[in-house]
Amino acid sequence: MTNPNIQKISIGNPDTVSVGEYSLIALTENGLWSQLKNKAVLAEDVKQALLYVNRGEEDAGFVYITDSKT
């Protein structure tokens, strides 16, 4: 995620969806949020985050593994 080739990272909005809150916690606890927050593109939910990545609009994204199978 810190690779300079990764320009946009889809993340659920931490204020409105649990996956966003969990992602923010994980990134913060691992000391990565300050490096990645400028790359973050907030999604309304997990499926929207996955859609952004699948369409190539974002380079990476945080989703639940169960949603990545759809």
mmCIF file of the N, C-alpha and C atoms, coordinates in Angstrom:
data_MODEL
# 
_entry.id   MODEL 
# 
loop_
_atom_site.group_PDB 
_atom_site.id 
_atom_site.type_symbol 
_atom_site.label_atom_id 
_atom_site.label_alt_id 
_atom_site.label_comp_id 
_atom_site.label_asym_id 
_atom_site.label_entity_id 
_atom_site.label_seq_id 
_atom_site.pdbx_PDB_ins_code 
_atom_site.Cartn_x 
_atom_site.Cartn_y 
_atom_site.Cartn_z 
_atom_site.occupancy 
_atom_site.B_iso_or_equiv 
_atom_site.pdbx_formal_charge 
_atom_site.auth_seq_id 
_atom_site.auth_comp_id 
_atom_site.auth_asym_id 
_atom_site.auth_atom_id 
_atom_site.pdbx_PDB_model_num 
ATOM 1   N N  . MET A 1 1  ? 0.822   -1.206  0.000   1.00 0.00 ? 1  MET A N  1 
ATOM 2   C CA . MET A 1 1  ? 0.000   0.000   0.000   1.00 0.00 ? 1  MET A CA 1 
ATOM 3   C C  . MET A 1 1  ? 0.862   1.264   0.000   1.00 0.00 ? 1  MET A C  1 
ATOM 4   N N  . THR A 1 2  ? 2.061   1.174   0.521   1.00 0.00 ? 2  THR A N  1 
ATOM 5   C CA . THR A 1 2  ? 2.934   2.347   0.545   1.00 0.00 ? 2  THR A CA 1 
ATOM 6   C C  . THR A 1 2  ? 3.742   2.500   -0.737  1.00 0.00 ? 2  THR A C  1 
ATOM 7   N N  . ASN A 1 3  ? 3.646   1.535   -1.625  1.00 0.00 ? 3  ASN A N  1 
ATOM 8   C CA . ASN A 1 3  ? 4.328   1.588   -2.909  1.00 0.00 ? 3  ASN A CA 1 
ATOM 9   C C  . ASN A 1 3  ? 3.883   2.842   -3.662  1.00 0.00 ? 3  ASN A C  1 
ATOM 10  N N  . PRO A 1 4  ? 4.809   3.621   -4.186  1.00 0.00 ? 4  PRO A N  1 
ATOM 11  C CA . PRO A 1 4  ? 4.425   4.836   -4.905  1.00 0.00 ? 4  PRO A CA 1 
ATOM 12  C C  . PRO A 1 4  ? 3.571   4.585   -6.150  1.00 0.00 ? 4  PRO A C  1 
ATOM 13  N N  . ASN A 1 5  ? 3.613   3.365   -6.683  1.00 0.00 ? 5  ASN A N  1 
ATOM 14  C CA . ASN A 1 5  ? 2.768   3.032   -7.832  1.00 0.00 ? 5  ASN A CA 1 
ATOM 15  C C  . ASN A 1 5  ? 1.298   2.911   -7.447  1.00 0.00 ? 5  ASN A C  1 
ATOM 16  N N  . ILE A 1 6  ? 1.027   2.746   -6.179  1.00 0.00 ? 6  ILE A N  1 
ATOM 17  C CA . ILE A 1 6  ? -0.359  2.706   -5.703  1.00 0.00 ? 6  ILE A CA 1 
ATOM 18  C C  . ILE A 1 6  ? -0.755  4.136   -5.364  1.00 0.00 ? 6  ILE A C  1 
ATOM 19  N N  . GLN A 1 7  ? -1.594  4.704   -6.208  1.00 0.00 ? 7  GLN A N  1 
ATOM 20  C CA . GLN A 1 7  ? -1.981  6.107   -6.068  1.00 0.00 ? 7  GLN A CA 1 
ATOM 21  C C  . GLN A 1 7  ? -3.298  6.311   -5.333  1.00 0.00 ? 7  GLN A C  1 
ATOM 22  N N  . LYS A 1 8  ? -4.226  5.359   -5.497  1.00 0.00 ? 8  LYS A N  1 
ATOM 23  C CA . LYS A 1 8  ? -5.559  5.488   -4.886  1.00 0.00 ? 8  LYS A CA 1 
ATOM 24  C C  . LYS A 1 8  ? -5.933  4.190   -4.195  1.00 0.00 ? 8  LYS A C  1 
ATOM 25  N N  . ILE A 1 9  ? -6.429  4.327   -2.967  1.00 0.00 ? 9  ILE A N  1 
ATOM 26  C CA . ILE A 1 9  ? -6.850  3.173   -2.177  1.00 0.00 ? 9  ILE A CA 1 
ATOM 27  C C  . ILE A 1 9  ? -8.288  3.404   -1.745  1.00 0.00 ? 9  ILE A C  1 
ATOM 28  N N  . SER A 1 10 ? -9.143  2.495   -2.127  1.00 0.00 ? 10 SER A N  1 
ATOM 29  C CA . SER A 1 10 ? -10.554 2.589   -1.764  1.00 0.00 ? 10 SER A CA 1 
ATOM 30  C C  . SER A 1 10 ? -10.747 2.064   -0.345  1.00 0.00 ? 10 SER A C  1 
ATOM 31  N N  . ILE A 1 11 ? -11.410 2.853   0.471   1.00 0.00 ? 11 ILE A N  1 
ATOM 32  C CA . ILE A 1 11 ? -11.673 2.481   1.860   1.00 0.00 ? 11 ILE A CA 1 
ATOM 33  C C  . ILE A 1 11 ? -13.085 2.934   2.209   1.00 0.00 ? 11 ILE A C  1 
ATOM 34  N N  . GLY A 1 12 ? -13.799 2.093   2.911   1.00 0.00 ? 12 GLY A N  1 
ATOM 35  C CA . GLY A 1 12 ? -15.135 2.492   3.361   1.00 0.00 ? 12 GLY A CA 1 
ATOM 36  C C  . GLY A 1 12 ? -15.033 3.703   4.276   1.00 0.00 ? 12 GLY A C  1 
ATOM 37  N N  . ASN A 1 13 ? -16.010 4.546   4.222   1.00 0.00 ? 13 ASN A N  1 
ATOM 38  C CA . ASN A 1 13 ? -16.014 5.736   5.066   1.00 0.00 ? 13 ASN A CA 1 
ATOM 39  C C  . ASN A 1 13 ? -16.040 5.306   6.539   1.00 0.00 ? 13 ASN A C  1 
ATOM 40  N N  . PRO A 1 14 ? -14.986 5.609   7.310   1.00 0.00 ? 14 PRO A N  1 
ATOM 41  C CA . PRO A 1 14 ? -14.930 5.187   8.702   1.00 0.00 ? 14 PRO A CA 1 
ATOM 42  C C  . PRO A 1 14 ? -16.042 5.774   9.576   1.00 0.00 ? 14 PRO A C  1 
ATOM 43  N N  . ASP A 1 15 ? -16.642 6.857   9.125   1.00 0.00 ? 15 ASP A N  1 
ATOM 44  C CA . ASP A 1 15 ? -17.725 7.476   9.900   1.00 0.00 ? 15 ASP A CA 1 
ATOM 45  C C  . ASP A 1 15 ? -19.066 6.787   9.693   1.00 0.00 ? 15 ASP A C  1 
ATOM 46  N N  . THR A 1 16 ? -19.180 5.962   8.632   1.00 0.00 ? 16 THR A N  1 
ATOM 47  C CA . THR A 1 16 ? -20.493 5.408   8.320   1.00 0.00 ? 16 THR A CA 1 
ATOM 48  C C  . THR A 1 16 ? -20.544 3.895   8.129   1.00 0.00 ? 16 THR A C  1 
ATOM 49  N N  . VAL A 1 17 ? -19.407 3.244   7.878   1.00 0.00 ? 17 VAL A N  1 
ATOM 50  C CA . VAL A 1 17 ? -19.437 1.788   7.679   1.00 0.00 ? 17 VAL A CA 1 
ATOM 51  C C  . VAL A 1 17 ? -18.344 1.109   8.506   1.00 0.00 ? 17 VAL A C  1 
ATOM 52  N N  . SER A 1 18 ? -18.660 -0.065  8.989   1.00 0.00 ? 18 SER A N  1 
ATOM 53  C CA . SER A 1 18 ? -17.739 -0.766  9.884   1.00 0.00 ? 18 SER A CA 1 
ATOM 54  C C  . SER A 1 18 ? -16.429 -1.143  9.198   1.00 0.00 ? 18 SER A C  1 
ATOM 55  N N  . VAL A 1 19 ? -16.463 -1.538  7.927   1.00 0.00 ? 19 VAL A N  1 
ATOM 56  C CA . VAL A 1 19 ? -15.212 -1.900  7.257   1.00 0.00 ? 19 VAL A CA 1 
ATOM 57  C C  . VAL A 1 19 ? -14.258 -0.708  7.199   1.00 0.00 ? 19 VAL A C  1 
ATOM 58  N N  . GLY A 1 20 ? -14.786 0.473   7.054   1.00 0.00 ? 20 GLY A N  1 
ATOM 59  C CA . GLY A 1 20 ? -13.950 1.670   7.064   1.00 0.00 ? 20 GLY A CA 1 
ATOM 60  C C  . GLY A 1 20 ? -13.352 1.919   8.436   1.00 0.00 ? 20 GLY A C  1 
ATOM 61  N N  . GLU A 1 21 ? -14.166 1.738   9.455   1.00 0.00 ? 21 GLU A N  1 
ATOM 62  C CA . GLU A 1 21 ? -13.675 1.906   10.827  1.00 0.00 ? 21 GLU A CA 1 
ATOM 63  C C  . GLU A 1 21 ? -12.583 0.883   11.130  1.00 0.00 ? 21 GLU A C  1 
ATOM 64  N N  . TYR A 1 22 ? -12.816 -0.386  10.771  1.00 0.00 ? 22 TYR A N  1 
ATOM 65  C CA . TYR A 1 22 ? -11.828 -1.438  11.014  1.00 0.00 ? 22 TYR A CA 1 
ATOM 66  C C  . TYR A 1 22 ? -10.546 -1.182  10.226  1.00 0.00 ? 22 TYR A C  1 
ATOM 67  N N  . SER A 1 23 ? -10.681 -0.743  9.001   1.00 0.00 ? 23 SER A N  1 
ATOM 68  C CA . SER A 1 23 ? -9.511  -0.451  8.171   1.00 0.00 ? 23 SER A CA 1 
ATOM 69  C C  . SER A 1 23 ? -8.700  0.685   8.770   1.00 0.00 ? 23 SER A C  1 
ATOM 70  N N  . LEU A 1 24 ? -9.381  1.729   9.202   1.00 0.00 ? 24 LEU A N  1 
ATOM 71  C CA . LEU A 1 24 ? -8.701  2.874   9.808   1.00 0.00 ? 24 LEU A CA 1 
ATOM 72  C C  . LEU A 1 24 ? -7.963  2.456   11.071  1.00 0.00 ? 24 LEU A C  1 
ATOM 73  N N  . ILE A 1 25 ? -8.601  1.636   11.897  1.00 0.00 ? 25 ILE A N  1 
ATOM 74  C CA . ILE A 1 25 ? -7.957  1.151   13.123  1.00 0.00 ? 25 ILE A CA 1 
ATOM 75  C C  . ILE A 1 25 ? -6.698  0.350   12.779  1.00 0.00 ? 25 ILE A C  1 
ATOM 76  N N  . ALA A 1 26 ? -6.825  -0.584  11.822  1.00 0.00 ? 26 ALA A N  1 
ATOM 77  C CA . ALA A 1 26 ? -5.683  -1.416  11.447  1.00 0.00 ? 26 ALA A CA 1 
ATOM 78  C C  . ALA A 1 26 ? -4.532  -0.569  10.892  1.00 0.00 ? 26 ALA A C  1 
ATOM 79  N N  . LEU A 1 27 ? -4.858  0.376   10.040  1.00 0.00 ? 27 LEU A N  1 
ATOM 80  C CA . LEU A 1 27 ? -3.817  1.233   9.464   1.00 0.00 ? 27 LEU A CA 1 
ATOM 81  C C  . LEU A 1 27 ? -3.165  2.112   10.520  1.00 0.00 ? 27 LEU A C  1 
ATOM 82  N N  . THR A 1 28 ? -3.963  2.639   11.432  1.00 0.00 ? 28 THR A N  1 
ATOM 83  C CA . THR A 1 28 ? -3.432  3.491   12.492  1.00 0.00 ? 28 THR A CA 1 
ATOM 84  C C  . THR A 1 28 ? -2.543  2.691   13.437  1.00 0.00 ? 28 THR A C  1 
ATOM 85  N N  . GLU A 1 29 ? -3.030  1.522   13.862  1.00 0.00 ? 29 GLU A N  1 
ATOM 86  C CA . GLU A 1 29 ? -2.260  0.698   14.795  1.00 0.00 ? 29 GLU A CA 1 
ATOM 87  C C  . GLU A 1 29 ? -0.957  0.191   14.189  1.00 0.00 ? 29 GLU A C  1 
ATOM 88  N N  . ASN A 1 30 ? -0.901  0.090   12.887  1.00 0.00 ? 30 ASN A N  1 
ATOM 89  C CA . ASN A 1 30 ? 0.318   -0.354  12.214  1.00 0.00 ? 30 ASN A CA 1 
ATOM 90  C C  . ASN A 1 30 ? 1.173   0.806   11.698  1.00 0.00 ? 30 ASN A C  1 
ATOM 91  N N  . GLY A 1 31 ? 0.809   2.018   12.083  1.00 0.00 ? 31 GLY A N  1 
ATOM 92  C CA . GLY A 1 31 ? 1.594   3.195   11.734  1.00 0.00 ? 31 GLY A CA 1 
ATOM 93  C C  . GLY A 1 31 ? 1.568   3.565   10.266  1.00 0.00 ? 31 GLY A C  1 
ATOM 94  N N  . LEU A 1 32 ? 0.499   3.170   9.560   1.00 0.00 ? 32 LEU A N  1 
ATOM 95  C CA . LEU A 1 32 ? 0.434   3.421   8.122   1.00 0.00 ? 32 LEU A CA 1 
ATOM 96  C C  . LEU A 1 32 ? -0.536  4.529   7.711   1.00 0.00 ? 32 LEU A C  1 
ATOM 97  N N  . TRP A 1 33 ? -1.465  4.885   8.569   1.00 0.00 ? 33 TRP A N  1 
ATOM 98  C CA . TRP A 1 33 ? -2.503  5.835   8.171   1.00 0.00 ? 33 TRP A CA 1 
ATOM 99  C C  . TRP A 1 33 ? -1.910  7.167   7.722   1.00 0.00 ? 33 TRP A C  1 
ATOM 100 N N  . SER A 1 34 ? -0.923  7.676   8.439   1.00 0.00 ? 34 SER A N  1 
ATOM 101 C CA . SER A 1 34 ? -0.357  8.975   8.060   1.00 0.00 ? 34 SER A CA 1 
ATOM 102 C C  . SER A 1 34 ? 0.277   8.930   6.671   1.00 0.00 ? 34 SER A C  1 
ATOM 103 N N  . GLN A 1 35 ? 0.794   7.772   6.259   1.00 0.00 ? 35 GLN A N  1 
ATOM 104 C CA . GLN A 1 35 ? 1.394   7.620   4.935   1.00 0.00 ? 35 GLN A CA 1 
ATOM 105 C C  . GLN A 1 35 ? 0.351   7.414   3.841   1.00 0.00 ? 35 GLN A C  1 
ATOM 106 N N  . LEU A 1 36 ? -0.799  6.856   4.219   1.00 0.00 ? 36 LEU A N  1 
ATOM 107 C CA . LEU A 1 36 ? -1.785  6.455   3.212   1.00 0.00 ? 36 LEU A CA 1 
ATOM 108 C C  . LEU A 1 36 ? -3.018  7.342   3.126   1.00 0.00 ? 36 LEU A C  1 
ATOM 109 N N  . LYS A 1 37 ? -3.243  8.209   4.097   1.00 0.00 ? 37 LYS A N  1 
ATOM 110 C CA . LYS A 1 37 ? -4.512  8.960   4.119   1.00 0.00 ? 37 LYS A CA 1 
ATOM 111 C C  . LYS A 1 37 ? -4.713  9.826   2.880   1.00 0.00 ? 37 LYS A C  1 
ATOM 112 N N  . ASN A 1 38 ? -3.644  10.299  2.277   1.00 0.00 ? 38 ASN A N  1 
ATOM 113 C CA . ASN A 1 38 ? -3.801  11.115  1.064   1.00 0.00 ? 38 ASN A CA 1 
ATOM 114 C C  . ASN A 1 38 ? -4.150  10.284  -0.161  1.00 0.00 ? 38 ASN A C  1 
ATOM 115 N N  . LYS A 1 39 ? -3.965  8.975   -0.081  1.00 0.00 ? 39 LYS A N  1 
ATOM 116 C CA . LYS A 1 39 ? -4.318  8.076   -1.168  1.00 0.00 ? 39 LYS A CA 1 
ATOM 117 C C  . LYS A 1 39 ? -5.748  7.553   -1.033  1.00 0.00 ? 39 LYS A C  1 
ATOM 118 N N  . ALA A 1 40 ? -6.340  7.743   0.132   1.00 0.00 ? 40 ALA A N  1 
ATOM 119 C CA . ALA A 1 40 ? -7.646  7.146   0.437   1.00 0.00 ? 40 ALA A CA 1 
ATOM 120 C C  . ALA A 1 40 ? -8.782  7.819   -0.337  1.00 0.00 ? 40 ALA A C  1 
ATOM 121 N N  . VAL A 1 41 ? -9.628  6.980   -0.914  1.00 0.00 ? 41 VAL A N  1 
ATOM 122 C CA . VAL A 1 41 ? -10.853 7.419   -1.564  1.00 0.00 ? 41 VAL A CA 1 
ATOM 123 C C  . VAL A 1 41 ? -11.987 6.735   -0.808  1.00 0.00 ? 41 VAL A C  1 
ATOM 124 N N  . LEU A 1 42 ? -12.839 7.528   -0.167  1.00 0.00 ? 42 LEU A N  1 
ATOM 125 C CA . LEU A 1 42 ? -13.888 6.959   0.666   1.00 0.00 ? 42 LEU A CA 1 
ATOM 126 C C  . LEU A 1 42 ? -15.043 6.412   -0.163  1.00 0.00 ? 42 LEU A C  1 
ATOM 127 N N  . ALA A 1 43 ? -15.443 5.210   0.185   1.00 0.00 ? 43 ALA A N  1 
ATOM 128 C CA . ALA A 1 43 ? -16.562 4.550   -0.471  1.00 0.00 ? 43 ALA A CA 1 
ATOM 129 C C  . ALA A 1 43 ? -17.736 4.484   0.503   1.00 0.00 ? 43 ALA A C  1 
ATOM 130 N N  . GLU A 1 44 ? -18.937 4.364   -0.045  1.00 0.00 ? 44 GLU A N  1 
ATOM 131 C CA . GLU A 1 44 ? -20.137 4.291   0.787   1.00 0.00 ? 44 GLU A CA 1 
ATOM 132 C C  . GLU A 1 44 ? -20.252 2.967   1.532   1.00 0.00 ? 44 GLU A C  1 
ATOM 133 N N  . ASP A 1 45 ? -19.721 1.899   0.933   1.00 0.00 ? 45 ASP A N  1 
ATOM 134 C CA . ASP A 1 45 ? -19.774 0.581   1.557   1.00 0.00 ? 45 ASP A CA 1 
ATOM 135 C C  . ASP A 1 45 ? -18.728 -0.317  0.914   1.00 0.00 ? 45 ASP A C  1 
ATOM 136 N N  . VAL A 1 46 ? -18.668 -1.561  1.393   1.00 0.00 ? 46 VAL A N  1 
ATOM 137 C CA . VAL A 1 46 ? -17.670 -2.506  0.901   1.00 0.00 ? 46 VAL A CA 1 
ATOM 138 C C  . VAL A 1 46 ? -17.845 -2.780  -0.583  1.00 0.00 ? 46 VAL A C  1 
ATOM 139 N N  . LYS A 1 47 ? -19.056 -2.976  -1.006  1.00 0.00 ? 47 LYS A N  1 
ATOM 140 C CA . LYS A 1 47 ? -19.292 -3.314  -2.408  1.00 0.00 ? 47 LYS A CA 1 
ATOM 141 C C  . LYS A 1 47 ? -18.857 -2.183  -3.342  1.00 0.00 ? 47 LYS A C  1 
ATOM 142 N N  . GLN A 1 48 ? -19.049 -0.951  -2.914  1.00 0.00 ? 48 GLN A N  1 
ATOM 143 C CA . GLN A 1 48 ? -18.604 0.173   -3.738  1.00 0.00 ? 48 GLN A CA 1 
ATOM 144 C C  . GLN A 1 48 ? -17.075 0.218   -3.786  1.00 0.00 ? 48 GLN A C  1 
ATOM 145 N N  . ALA A 1 49 ? -16.430 -0.046  -2.670  1.00 0.00 ? 49 ALA A N  1 
ATOM 146 C CA . ALA A 1 49 ? -14.962 -0.079  -2.641  1.00 0.00 ? 49 ALA A CA 1 
ATOM 147 C C  . ALA A 1 49 ? -14.441 -1.150  -3.590  1.00 0.00 ? 49 ALA A C  1 
ATOM 148 N N  . LEU A 1 50 ? -15.061 -2.315  -3.555  1.00 0.00 ? 50 LEU A N  1 
ATOM 149 C CA . LEU A 1 50 ? -14.669 -3.410  -4.439  1.00 0.00 ? 50 LEU A CA 1 
ATOM 150 C C  . LEU A 1 50 ? -14.927 -3.055  -5.908  1.00 0.00 ? 50 LEU A C  1 
ATOM 151 N N  . LEU A 1 51 ? -16.033 -2.413  -6.176  1.00 0.00 ? 51 LEU A N  1 
ATOM 152 C CA . LEU A 1 51 ? -16.363 -2.004  -7.539  1.00 0.00 ? 51 LEU A CA 1 
ATOM 153 C C  . LEU A 1 51 ? -15.311 -1.045  -8.091  1.00 0.00 ? 51 LEU A C  1 
ATOM 154 N N  . TYR A 1 52 ? -14.889 -0.079  -7.273  1.00 0.00 ? 52 TYR A N  1 
ATOM 155 C CA . TYR A 1 52 ? -13.848 0.860   -7.713  1.00 0.00 ? 52 TYR A CA 1 
ATOM 156 C C  . TYR A 1 52 ? -12.584 0.119   -8.138  1.00 0.00 ? 52 TYR A C  1 
ATOM 157 N N  . VAL A 1 53 ? -12.183 -0.866  -7.341  1.00 0.00 ? 53 VAL A N  1 
ATOM 158 C CA . VAL A 1 53 ? -10.974 -1.626  -7.652  1.00 0.00 ? 53 VAL A CA 1 
ATOM 159 C C  . VAL A 1 53 ? -11.185 -2.490  -8.895  1.00 0.00 ? 53 VAL A C  1 
ATOM 160 N N  . ASN A 1 54 ? -12.319 -3.178  -8.952  1.00 0.00 ? 54 ASN A N  1 
ATOM 161 C CA . ASN A 1 54 ? -12.599 -4.049  -10.109 1.00 0.00 ? 54 ASN A CA 1 
ATOM 162 C C  . ASN A 1 54 ? -12.648 -3.279  -11.422 1.00 0.00 ? 54 ASN A C  1 
ATOM 163 N N  . ARG A 1 55 ? -13.126 -2.048  -11.384 1.00 0.00 ? 55 ARG A N  1 
ATOM 164 C CA . ARG A 1 55 ? -13.202 -1.236  -12.600 1.00 0.00 ? 55 ARG A CA 1 
ATOM 165 C C  . ARG A 1 55 ? -11.878 -0.544  -12.917 1.00 0.00 ? 55 ARG A C  1 
ATOM 166 N N  . GLY A 1 56 ? -10.893 -0.686  -12.030 1.00 0.00 ? 56 GLY A N  1 
ATOM 167 C CA . GLY A 1 56 ? -9.589  -0.074  -12.250 1.00 0.00 ? 56 GLY A CA 1 
ATOM 168 C C  . GLY A 1 56 ? -9.521  1.392   -11.884 1.00 0.00 ? 56 GLY A C  1 
ATOM 169 N N  . GLU A 1 57 ? -10.537 1.875   -11.180 1.00 0.00 ? 57 GLU A N  1 
ATOM 170 C CA . GLU A 1 57 ? -10.544 3.283   -10.770 1.00 0.00 ? 57 GLU A CA 1 
ATOM 171 C C  . GLU A 1 57 ? -9.620  3.521   -9.574  1.00 0.00 ? 57 GLU A C  1 
ATOM 172 N N  . GLU A 1 58 ? -9.412  2.482   -8.778  1.00 0.00 ? 58 GLU A N  1 
ATOM 173 C CA . GLU A 1 58 ? -8.519  2.540   -7.615  1.00 0.00 ? 58 GLU A CA 1 
ATOM 174 C C  . GLU A 1 58 ? -7.506  1.417   -7.768  1.00 0.00 ? 58 GLU A C  1 
ATOM 175 N N  . ASP A 1 59 ? -6.329  1.612   -7.207  1.00 0.00 ? 59 ASP A N  1 
ATOM 176 C CA . ASP A 1 59 ? -5.266  0.620   -7.318  1.00 0.00 ? 59 ASP A CA 1 
ATOM 177 C C  . ASP A 1 59 ? -5.408  -0.503  -6.298  1.00 0.00 ? 59 ASP A C  1 
ATOM 178 N N  . ALA A 1 60 ? -6.047  -0.227  -5.180  1.00 0.00 ? 60 ALA A N  1 
ATOM 179 C CA . ALA A 1 60 ? -6.211  -1.203  -4.106  1.00 0.00 ? 60 ALA A CA 1 
ATOM 180 C C  . ALA A 1 60 ? -7.420  -0.794  -3.276  1.00 0.00 ? 60 ALA A C  1 
ATOM 181 N N  . GLY A 1 61 ? -7.851  -1.695  -2.417  1.00 0.00 ? 61 GLY A N  1 
ATOM 182 C CA . GLY A 1 61 ? -8.991  -1.370  -1.571  1.00 0.00 ? 61 GLY A CA 1 
ATOM 183 C C  . GLY A 1 61 ? -9.101  -2.304  -0.385  1.00 0.00 ? 61 GLY A C  1 
ATOM 184 N N  . PHE A 1 62 ? -9.801  -1.847  0.626   1.00 0.00 ? 62 PHE A N  1 
ATOM 185 C CA . PHE A 1 62 ? -10.066 -2.643  1.819   1.00 0.00 ? 62 PHE A CA 1 
ATOM 186 C C  . PHE A 1 62 ? -11.499 -3.142  1.757   1.00 0.00 ? 62 PHE A C  1 
ATOM 187 N N  . VAL A 1 63 ? -11.643 -4.459  1.763   1.00 0.00 ? 63 VAL A N  1 
ATOM 188 C CA . VAL A 1 63 ? -12.957 -5.097  1.742   1.00 0.00 ? 63 VAL A CA 1 
ATOM 189 C C  . VAL A 1 63 ? -12.916 -6.317  2.649   1.00 0.00 ? 63 VAL A C  1 
ATOM 190 N N  . TYR A 1 64 ? -14.085 -6.876  2.916   1.00 0.00 ? 64 TYR A N  1 
ATOM 191 C CA . TYR A 1 64 ? -14.138 -8.156  3.620   1.00 0.00 ? 64 TYR A CA 1 
ATOM 192 C C  . TYR A 1 64 ? -13.843 -9.259  2.613   1.00 0.00 ? 64 TYR A C  1 
ATOM 193 N N  . ILE A 1 65 ? -13.152 -10.286 3.039   1.00 0.00 ? 65 ILE A N  1 
ATOM 194 C CA . ILE A 1 65 ? -12.818 -11.372 2.124   1.00 0.00 ? 65 ILE A CA 1 
ATOM 195 C C  . ILE A 1 65 ? -14.074 -12.013 1.533   1.00 0.00 ? 65 ILE A C  1 
ATOM 196 N N  . THR A 1 66 ? -15.151 -12.051 2.292   1.00 0.00 ? 66 THR A N  1 
ATOM 197 C CA . THR A 1 66 ? -16.390 -12.642 1.770   1.00 0.00 ? 66 THR A CA 1 
ATOM 198 C C  . THR A 1 66 ? -16.945 -11.826 0.613   1.00 0.00 ? 66 THR A C  1 
ATOM 199 N N  . ASP A 1 67 ? -16.736 -10.517 0.606   1.00 0.00 ? 67 ASP A N  1 
ATOM 200 C CA . ASP A 1 67 ? -17.202 -9.678  -0.488  1.00 0.00 ? 67 ASP A CA 1 
ATOM 201 C C  . ASP A 1 67 ? -16.312 -9.783  -1.708  1.00 0.00 ? 67 ASP A C  1 
ATOM 202 N N  . SER A 1 68 ? -15.067 -10.156 -1.519  1.00 0.00 ? 68 SER A N  1 
ATOM 203 C CA . SER A 1 68 ? -14.151 -10.243 -2.663  1.00 0.00 ? 68 SER A CA 1 
ATOM 204 C C  . SER A 1 68 ? -14.483 -11.429 -3.559  1.00 0.00 ? 68 SER A C  1 
ATOM 205 N N  . LYS A 1 69 ? -15.328 -12.332 -3.099  1.00 0.00 ? 69 LYS A N  1 
ATOM 206 C CA . LYS A 1 69 ? -15.712 -13.507 -3.885  1.00 0.00 ? 69 LYS A CA 1 
ATOM 207 C C  . LYS A 1 69 ? -16.848 -13.205 -4.836  1.00 0.00 ? 69 LYS A C  1 
ATOM 208 N N  . THR A 1 70 ? -17.511 -12.033 -4.702  1.00 0.00 ? 70 THR A N  1 
ATOM 209 C CA . THR A 1 70 ? -18.684 -11.715 -5.539  1.00 0.00 ? 70 THR A CA 1 
ATOM 210 C C  . THR A 1 70 ? -18.284 -11.144 -6.864  1.00 0.00 ? 70 THR A C  1 
# 
